[in-house]
């Protein structure tokens, strides 16, 4: 991977002009048309409930995916693909995720780490010319098999083998590999026709040279090859996307099946790592953001439609707290998603930033779903066609687990990778330590070490000076609101760089085993990056007034989390005495940012209750699929919201009539009928209120089933 803005944050002196100078993420006309056309149409073809009942996408949806090239978003046009930007790929995946996690998973996997991505970077011309057009047309459905029963997060320990040998292929003796493997959790595996496989290659008979253990290698294998066992399915928390195990026993393939041919034998780990960082920057962050946008849409409206104690749920402060975290996170996550996808389009392969996004955007997506369930109460619990949240809740842990479990990402990967890749000196020092010309290396190392010491001392001094308040006189870009946040990030970046250096100096190699210390350093880096993304987006849009509630919430949220991580790091620092001394430097006046205030929460919560078209609300929901039909449960929610909003003056008239005693419903008589009889409401007005109440009731109602429906072999309720 490459180092990008994460390197600036690690330096302790981020160059904000550099960040703000990066071009804004934008779609081409063709990309926008694809999102507005085929992607919108695909969303309209499915519902989560129907997918769950059939345990598959509808046949028409599969055909639409193939016909419109959804599996070919990253394949260049010369091979029949779309050739879309990373940002467009992210937008498509996000929109699909706002409709169905199963749908998003089906489309995003072939466009992430898989045969197409690997062929583009490492395939031979012959392989690219043969496979890429077939993948683009949907003639071949790909999957990629890396994880096995004995190798999950530690994929490098895989026991799957490929032994160099001679065998018969198409009637001729051929030099190739005899493969034995067992894999699981492979998305699209049950329907795949082309299997990408990772294994360890061995040459015990020295048919290729003196080396016996050749290393991890990657091959493309048609699934109808003799010895391949594939087709059975897993049920990942009842999700319906195609996922299952596969295995092979004594499967012989020619060397030409290796991705990149014999030249790339043993280079599989490098190939995987270079491609993984791109996929992790796009697919899973898009799904997490999609979850946040979808829950913003439905929870904001439901909290207005549903009443308790004669007031909308949104009027309660406890509900407002949940709404604020949903809406504020949605805007913050979207900012980070856009910035990182744009980095990929600028040619970066951001390995550290991809780990940050994978962890934080899937975790925040899960948090948004959890808050949405809390607000919906029983409505979110009772499964059925009218429950638009339940399957999202069921599926949330899946995205936490795949492509690197989140516990691993936070505790080992973010700072563990960043300390080496992003630090201005550590990687160079490690390279010099491994050089064979010791005298020259030692001379260069001494000079580099002096620079490193100067860097550490400078950051310590900067931390104290900035935290004593002198940073207030530093020039900062933006308006008055954003300038304060730029300066706050300068303080945090200097403190982070100082503490990262001291931690590495005190602990050395032990740091990787002090996972909680590493995790807190990673948290500081991560939240500084999220804050940077919010600043970049706010600046790119010319700092509009209507975005201030979202922007201020996002900054206080990020800075508050970052400061808390610094606080906990100092409390648990390896040297208690040094930790106390460092606290005086980092927090001479105590913590400045403790998260969004109650007033800021209330502002963001109010945004989610606004009418369609409000610019602040649209900033949260941009890119979200919004069904138009009132027969769709999400469309019914919008329909009820609109009718209730339009009838608000009539509701007020009815309530005033009840309060004054002019309207006196008899036993069993509805207040609307009583108001009509009393002349408070005209017939048309009464009907308007009845329609609004009927729409409200349709939203509130949940599903029930007969015993026969629950026990049918077909159509089981899941």
N, C-alpha and C positions, 0 to 999 in steps of 0.2 A: 504493500500500500504506500500511499504518499502522505506527506505532512502538509496541512493547509492552515486554516485559522487556529487549529489546536496548537500549532507551533507558536503562534503569536501569543496565545494565552500562557503557554509554558514559559515564554521569555520574561514574563513579569511586566512587560511594557508593550501592550498591544497597540499596533498602529491602526487607529480607527479610520483614518483616511483611506487606508488600504482596503479595509472591509467595505466601507461605503462606496468605494470606486468599482467594486465588482458589479457587473451588469445585473439587472433585475431579471428574475425568472419569468419567461414569457412563452406562450404557445404560438405555434404557427397557425395560419388559417386552416390548414389541413388537419392539424392535431385538434384544434377546437371543434372542427366539423365532425371529427370522429367521436369526440366526447358528447357533443350535442345530438348526434345521430345514432350510430350503431350502439354506443355505450348506453345511452338513454333507453334505446329500444330493448337492449338485453336486460336491463334492470326491470323493465315493465313486463318481461316474459316470465318472471319467477317470483315466488314468495318463499320465505323461509319455511313456512309451515308445509307447503306442498313438497318442497325439496326434502324436508325431514320425513314426511310420510312415505315418499317413494324411495328414499335413501339414494337419490340421484337427481341430477339436473334433468329437466324435461328434455326429450329428444329434440324439440325445436330449438332449445337453448344451445345444445351441443352443436347443432347444425349452424346456428347463427354465429357461434364462436369460431368455427372453422371457416365459414364463408367470408366473414369480415376480418379475418386475420388477427384475432385476439391472441393467438399463440405466437404471433410473429411481430410483436411490437418492437423488439430489439433487432430483428433481422433486417439487414440493409435492403433497399429496394432492388438492387441488382440481383438479389436472390429471391425476389418476390415478396419480401416482407414490407413492413411499414416504415422502418428506419426512423422511428420516433426518438425524440430526446428523452433523457432520463426523467425530466420534469413531466413530460407528457405521459410516460409510463406510470409515474407516481400518481398523476391526476386520474388516470383510468382506474388503477387499482383502488384508489381511495373512493371513487364514486361507486364502484362495485361493492366495496366493503360497507357503504352506507345502506345497501340493499340486502346483502347476504354474505356472511363470512364464508360459506361454502362456495359461492360463486367467485368471490375474490380469490380464494385459495386455488381454485381450479385454473384461473387465468394467470395468476401471478407466478406460479412455480415454473412453468416453461420459460418465462421471461426473466427469471432470476438465475440462481446457480443451476445450470443444467446443460444438456448437450449443445443447445444453440450458442449460449455464451462461451462455452469452452471451445467450440468449433471456430467461432469468430476470432478468438485470440490465438488458438494453438493448432487448429486443424490444418491438414494438408489441403492443397487446392482441390485435389480429387474428392476429399471428404466434404469440403464445403460445397462444391458444385453438385454433389450427389444428395447430401442430406438437407441442406438449408432450404432449397425449394420445396422439398417434401414436407419439412416441418412448417414452412410458411403456409402451404396449402391445407395443412391438417391431414395429409396422407399418413404421416407418422405422428403418433402421440408420444412425447418423450417423458422419461422420468430419470432421476439420478439417485443412485444407491450408494450412500456413504455410511450411515449409521447401522450398527449391528447390535446383537444382544450383549456382546462383551466390549463394545466400543461406542460409547455415547458421546459425552462431552470430550473424552480423551480419544478422539477419532484416530489419532496416530497409532493407537495400540491395536488396531484392527487385526484379527487373526486370518482374514480372507487372503488367499494366496493364488498366485499365478506362476506356474513353473515353466520355464523355457524348455521346449521339447519339440520333437517332430511328430506330426500327425497327419491324418488324411483330411484334405479339404477339397471339396468338389472333384473327388477322384484322383487327386495328386498328393504326393508327399510334400508337406509344407512345414516350414519352420514357424512355430507359433507358441501359444501359451495354453497350458491345461489349468483351468480355473476351478476353484472350489470356494464357495462363499455362502454366507447367511446374513441377510440384511432385514431390517424392519423399519416401520414408520415411513415408508416411501410414498410420497404423494404422487398420484396418477399411476402408481405401479400397477394396480389391478386392471387398468385399461391401456397400458402403454404398449406400443409396438417397438419402441427403441429404448434400450436400457443403457444409461451411462453407469459405469461401475468403477469404484475405487477398490484397489487391492494392493497387496505387497508382492512385488515380482522377485523371483529367485532364479538363479541359473546354476544349479548344482553340478551340471555336467560341463560347464564352461563352453557352451555352444556359441556364446557371444563374446567371451573374453575371460579374464582372470577373476573378475568380481562375481561373487555369488549372490549377495544380498543387494539387489538393484534399487530397492526403495519403492515408495508408493507410486502407483501408475494408474492411468485412467484409460478405459476402453469403451467403445460403443458396440453394443451387442443387440442384434435383432432378437426380440423375445421369443421367436419361434425356433431359435437355435436349439438343437438337441441337448438335453440336460438342464435347460433353464426351467425352473418352477416358479410360476408367477400367476397371479389372478385372484388369490384369496384376499380378503379385506380385514382391516382393523376397523373398530368403531371408536374413534377418538372422542370420548364424551358424547357419543351419539351423533356426532357431526356426520354429514352425508357426503362430504367431498371424498374423492377416491384416494384411499390410503391403505397400504398393506405391505406384507412381507414378500420377499422373494429369495430364492436360493439357487445355487447351481452345483452340480456334482459332476466332476470330470468333464467340464465343458471345454471343448477345444476351439480356439479361435486363431486365425492367422495374425501375424504381427501387424498387418495393415489395419487391424481393428483398433489398435492403440490410437488415441486421439493425438494427432501430430505425427503418427507413425513411430518407427523404431527410435528416431532421434529424441523423442520426448519420453522414452522409457525411464522410469525412476524419477521423473520430475513432477509427479502428480501433486505433491503437497504444495509446491510453489504455484502450480496452476490453480489449485483450489483457493489458496489464500488470496491470490491476486483477483480472482473473480468473486470470491465471497464478499469482499468489502463493498463491491458495487451493489450486489443484490441486497445486502443488509442495509444499505443506505436508502433503498427504494421501497421494497415490497412490504416488509413488516412495519416500518414507520407509517406507510400509507394506510395499512389496515388499522393500526392504533388510532391514527388521526380520524379515519372514517368512523370508528366507533364513537369518538368524542363528538364529532359533528352530528351523527345520527341521534345520539342521546341528548344533545343540545336541542335538536329539532323537536323530538317527541316529548321530552320532559318539560321544556319551557311551555309548550302548548297544553300539556296535560295538567300542569300546575295552575293554569288559568281556567281550564274547563271544569276540573274536579273541584267541588266545594265541600267543606266541612265546617260546621258551626256557622253556616250561612255566609262564609267568605271563601274566596279561592285559596287553594293550598299555597299559592305564591305569596300570600299576605303574611305567612308565618315565617319568623326569622330563621327557624331551624331548616325549613325548606329552602330559604334564600341562601343559606350557607352551602347546601348541596348544589343548588343551581349555579352558584358562583363558581364552584370548583369545576363543574362540568363545562360551562361556557368559557371561563378563563383559560382552562387547560386546552380547550379546543383551539382557541386562537394562538396560544403559545406553541402548542404542538405543531400547528399548521405552519407557523413561522419557521420552526426548526426543520420541518420536512422540506419546505420550499428551498431554504438556503442550502441544505445538503444535497438535494437533487440537482440544484444549479451547480454546485461544486463538481459533481460528476460530469455534467455537461461541459464544464470548463477544463476537463481532462484529468481531474483528480481521481484517485482511488483511496478514499479516506478511511483507512482501517480503524483508527481510533474513534473518529466521529461516527462511523457506522455502528460501532459497539455502543456508543453513547445513545444514539437514536434508537437502536434496537431495544435497549433496556428501558430507557425513560419513556418512550412513546408507547410501548406495549404496556408498561406498568400504569401509565396515566390513562391509557385507554380502558384498562381493567377497572381503574378507580372510577372513571366516568360511568361505566356500566353499573358498578356497585351503587353509586349514588342515585342513578336513575331507578334502579330496582327499589331503593329505599323510598323514593318519592312516590312511585307507582303502587307500592304496597301489594295487596292481593292481586291487582290487575296484572302485575308482572310475574306472579307466581303460577297462576292457573294457565296451564298450557292449552293451546287450541289455535284455530285460525285467527282469532282476534288478539292474540298475544304477540306483539311485535318485539318484545325484549327478551323473552325467555331463552331463545336459542343463542342469542348473543352472550347472555350470562353463562350458558353451558360451555360455549366455545372459548371464552376468554382465556382460560389457562393454557389452551393449545398454543397460542401465540407467545405466551410467556416462556414456553418450553423449547420451541423449535429454533433452529439456527443458533444454538448456544443458549443454554438455560440461563435465565436472568440472574440467578444467584452467582453463577460462574462469571457472567459478564461484569457484574458490579464488583465482585470481590477480587477478581484476578485480571480481567482483560483491560478494563478502561484505563486505570492508572498503570497497571503492569506493562501494557503495550506503550502507553503514552510516555512513561518515564524513560524508555529507551528510544522510541521513534521521534518524539517531539522535543526532547530536551536539547538545548543548543550544543551541549558538549558530550553527553554520556555515550551516545553511539560512536562518536569519533574516538573517544577514549577506549572504548571496547575494541574497536577495530585496530588501534595502535597496540593494544595489549596482546593481540593475536598475531602480530607481524613477526616474521622470522628474522629480519635484520634488526636485532635487539638494540644495538647501539644507536642507530638512527631513529628507531621508534622511541627509545627512551628520551632522546633529545627533544623530539617533537612532543612527546607526552608531557615533559616538564613545562614546556611553553603553554600547552593546552590546559594543564592543571592550574597554572598561574591565572590564566584567563577565567577558568571556572571559579577559582576562589574569589577573584575580583567581581565576578557576576553575582556570587552568593552574598558577598559583603554589600554590594550595591543594592541588591534587592532588600536586604535587611534594613539598610538606611532609608530606602524609598518607602518601605512599609511604615516605619515610624513617622517619617516626615508627612506622608499622606494621611495617616490616621490621626495625627495631631491637628489636622485641619488645613495644612498648607496646600493640599491638593485643590482646595477651593479656588486658588488663584491660577490653576492650570487652565490653559485654553482647551475647550472641548467643543466638538461640533454639535449641531442641532439647535433646538429651541431651549427655552429655560427648563422645561420639564425633562427633556432627554439629556441635557448637559449634566444635571445632577446624577443621572444614572451612569453616564459615561465615566464620571469621576469615581463613583462607587465601585465600578468594575475595575478601574485602575488600582484602587486600594486592594481589592480582593486578589487581583492578578499578582501584585507584588508580594502579598502575604503567601499566596499559594506557591509561587516560585521559591520563596525562602524556605517554607516548610517542606516542600518536596525535596529540595537539596539536603536539608538537615536530616530528613528521614532516611534518605538513601545513604548519607554519610554515616549515620549512627548504626543503621541496621544492615547495610550492604545486601548480600544475598538473602538474609533472613527476612527482608521486607516482603518477599513473595509468600512467606508463611504467616506473616502478620496480616491476615486478610482483611480484618476489620479496619486496620490503619490504612491499608491500601484502598479499601472501599470508600473511606471518608475523603481521602485525597481525590479519588475518582469522582465523588459527589461534587466537590468544589469545582473541579474542571468541567463536569457535565453541566452544572447549573450556570456557570459563567458562559458556556457555549449557548445554552438556551436563551439566556439574557441577551447575548450578542445577536442571536437570530431575531429576537423581538425588536431590538434597536434598529437592526438593518431593515426590517420590514416597515417599521414606522417611518424611518427616514426615506425609504424608497417611495412611499406614498405621500411624501411631502408633509408629514406630521399633521394629518387632519384632526380637527377638534372632535369629530364623532368617534375617533378611535382612542381617545384619551382614557376612557374607563378600562378598556381591554388592555391597552399598553401599560398603564400604571399597575394594574393588577398583575400582569405577567412579570413585570420587573420586580415588584415587591415579593412575589412568589419565588422567583428564581434567586434573588439576592438573599431572601430570608432562609431558604434551604442551604444556600452556599455558606452563609454565616453560621448556621447551626452546625454544619459539617466541620467548619473550622473550630468552632467552640468545642465540639466533642473530640476532635483530634487533639486539641491542646489538653483537654481533661485526661485523655488516655495516652499522652505522649510517653515514649519509652523512658525518658528521664523526667521525673516529676519536677525536679528543681528547674530544669531547662524549660519545661512546659509552663511553669509559673512565670518565668522571665519573659518567655515569648508572648504570653497573654498580654503583658504590659505593652508590648510593641504592636500586637495585632488589634487589641481592643483596649486602648488606653482610657476610653470613656465608656466602655461596655459595647454591647451589640447595637448597631444602628438600624438593622432591618430584621423584622421578626415575622414577615409575611403580611399579606393584605389585611387591612383593617376591616372592621364590621361595615363601615360606610362604603368602602370599596367593594366588598362582597355584595352589598345591597344594590349598588349601581350595576354590576355585571349581571346579577340575578334579574334585575328589571329588564335588561336588554333581551333576555330569552323570552320574555312575555310580550314583546312588541309585535306589531303586525308585519306581515310579509312585505318586503320592500324597504323597510327601515334600514338605512345604510350600516348602522352598527350591527344589527342582527345579521344582515347579509354578509358582513365581514366574517362572522362566526360560521355561517352555514355555507359559504361559497364552495361549490363543487359537490354538494350533498344532493342525492336523488330525492325528489319530492313528488310522490304519486299524486296525480290529479283526480283520480276517481274516488268518490265517496264510498265505493264498495270495498276499496282497499282499507285495511285498518289504520294505516298511517294517513291516507287521504281523508278518511272519516274524521280523524282528529283535527286536521286543518279545516275541514268543512264545519265541524262543530265550533271551533274557535271563531271562524268568520261569522257564523250565524249569531253566536252569543255576543260578539263585539258589535255587530250591526243592531242587535236588539237591546243594547244596554240602556238607551233612553227609555224604552218601554218597560224594562225591568225596574228602572228607578221610579217610573210612574206607578207601577203596581205596588212596589214597596211603600211608597208614600201613601197610597190608598189604604193599604193594610194598617199602616202606622196611625193614620188619622181616624180609623174606624169606618171610613166610607165603604171599604170592602170588608164584608164579614162572611167568610165561607161557612156554610153549614156542614154538619158532619158528613164526611165522605166527598164533599164538593171541592174541586180543585180551585185554587185561588184565582187562576186565569178566568175560569167560568164565572166565578163570583164577581170579578172585576167587570166582565162583559155585561152581566145582568145589572150591575150597579151603574153602568154607563161610564165607568172610568176608562175602559178600553173599547175601541171600535172593533167590529168583527175582523177586519184585516189585521189590526194590531194584535188581537188575540191569537190569530193563526200564526203570525210571525213568532210570537212567544212559544206557541206549541211546537212549531218546527224546530226552534232552537233547543227546547227542552228535550225533544225526541232525539236530536243529534247528540246532545250531551249524554243521554241515557245509552245511546248506541256505543259511545266511547267507553262508558263506565262498565257496561255489561261484560261478563266473562263467559267462557264456553263451559258446557257440560255434555256428558256423553252417556249413552245407554250402556248397559253391561255388554250387550252384543257388539256395540261399536268398539269397546275396549278390548274385546277378546277375538276379534276377527283376525284371521291369518294375514289378510291384506289390510293395510291401512291402520296398523297399530298406532296408538297415540304415543308419541315419543316426546 
